[in-house]
């Protein structure tokens, strides 16, 4: 039996940012990104252990973390534009894997919603922080 609390990582300190309706402060964004990485890793762990299958393109969340670190370190316009372009692609990939994870659950419904909402929350936060155009 797979623990829902393990999948949702409710004991991770970044979970509070997931459930918050407020935008995440810039200083707390790395914690939320770590939370997202951990959620994907835990899902993938259970998928490999129980079904001998791995999430396709699961590294997109690590790529997002790396891109956000690069964005934080530069203010050169040509670099910023390139990072933003890559972020769009990786956010699309993250949305896809969240959709895949959500499809694995019919019941309880809140687990499916969790993965859908996680994608939306990450997308919203990265859009605000990185100044992405919708």
C-alpha positions in Angstrom: 0.0 0.0 0.0 1.3 3.4 -1.0 1.1 6.1 1.6 -0.8 9.2 0.3 1.0 11.4 2.9 4.3 10.1 1.4 3.2 10.9 -2.2 2.0 14.4 -1.2 5.0 15.0 1.1 2.8 16.7 3.7 5.7 16.6 6.3 8.0 18.5 3.9 8.5 22.1 5.0 7.7 23.2 1.5 4.2 21.7 1.6 3.0 24.9 3.5 3.8 26.9 0.3 1.7 24.4 -1.8 -1.4 24.9 0.4 -0.9 28.7 0.8 -3.1 30.9 -1.4 -0.4 33.6 -1.3 2.4 34.0 -3.7 5.7 32.6 -2.3 8.3 35.1 -1.2 11.4 35.0 -3.3 13.5 33.7 -0.4 11.1 30.8 0.1 11.0 29.7 -3.6 14.0 27.3 -3.3 12.1 25.5 -0.5 9.0 25.1 -2.7 11.2 23.9 -5.6 12.7 21.3 -3.4 9.3 20.2 -2.4 8.3 19.8 -6.0 11.5 17.8 -6.7 10.7 15.5 -3.7 7.1 15.0 -4.8 8.3 13.8 -8.2 11.0 11.6 -6.7 8.6 9.9 -4.3 6.0 9.2 -7.1 8.8 7.9 -9.3 10.1 5.7 -6.4 6.7 4.1 -5.9 6.2 3.7 -9.6 9.5 1.9 -10.0 9.0 -0.2 -6.9 5.5 -1.3 -7.6 5.1 -1.1 -11.3 8.7 -1.3 -12.7 8.2 1.9 -14.6 9.7 5.3 -14.4 8.3 8.7 -15.1 9.2 10.0 -18.6 11.0 13.3 -18.5 11.0 13.5 -14.7 14.2 15.5 -14.8 12.3 18.6 -16.0 11.8 19.7 -12.3 15.5 19.5 -11.7 16.0 21.5 -14.9 13.6 24.1 -13.6 15.6 24.4 -10.4 18.8 24.8 -12.3 17.3 27.4 -14.6 15.9 29.4 -11.7 19.4 29.3 -10.1 20.8 30.6 -13.4 18.2 33.3 -13.6 19.0 34.4 -10.0 22.7 34.7 -10.9 22.4 36.9 -14.1 20.9 40.1 -15.3 22.3 39.9 -18.8 19.3 40.4 -21.1 20.4 37.7 -23.7 20.8 35.2 -20.9 17.6 36.1 -19.2 15.6 35.7 -22.4 17.2 32.3 -23.1 16.5 31.1 -19.6 12.8 32.2 -19.9 12.5 30.4 -23.1 13.8 27.2 -21.5 11.6 27.7 -18.5 8.5 27.8 -20.7 9.5 24.4 -22.2 10.3 22.8 -18.8 7.1 24.1 -17.2 5.2 22.5 -20.1 7.1 19.2 -19.4 6.3 19.5 -15.7 2.6 20.0 -16.4 2.7 16.9 -18.6 4.3 14.7 -15.8 1.8 16.1 -13.3 -1.0 15.1 -15.7 0.5 11.6 -15.9 0.8 11.3 -12.1 -2.8 12.6 -11.7 -4.2 10.1 -14.2 -3.0 7.3 -11.9 -5.6 8.1 -9.4 -9.4 7.8 -9.6 -9.9 7.7 -5.8 -9.3 9.5 -3.6 -10.1 12.5 -5.9 -8.0 14.9 -3.8 -4.8 13.1 -4.9 -5.6 13.7 -8.6 -6.3 17.3 -7.8 -3.1 17.6 -5.8 -0.9 16.9 -8.8 -3.0 19.2 -11.0 -2.8 22.0 -8.5 0.9 21.4 -7.9 1.6 22.0 -11.6 -0.6 25.2 -11.6 1.1 26.5 -8.4 4.6 25.9 -9.7 3.7 27.5 -13.1 2.1 30.6 -11.3 5.1 31.0 -9.0 7.7 30.7 -11.8 5.7 33.0 -14.0 5.7 35.7 -11.4 9.3 35.3 -10.3 10.8 35.0 -13.8 8.6 37.5 -15.4 7.3 35.0 -18.0 4.7 36.1 -20.5 1.6 34.0 -20.5 
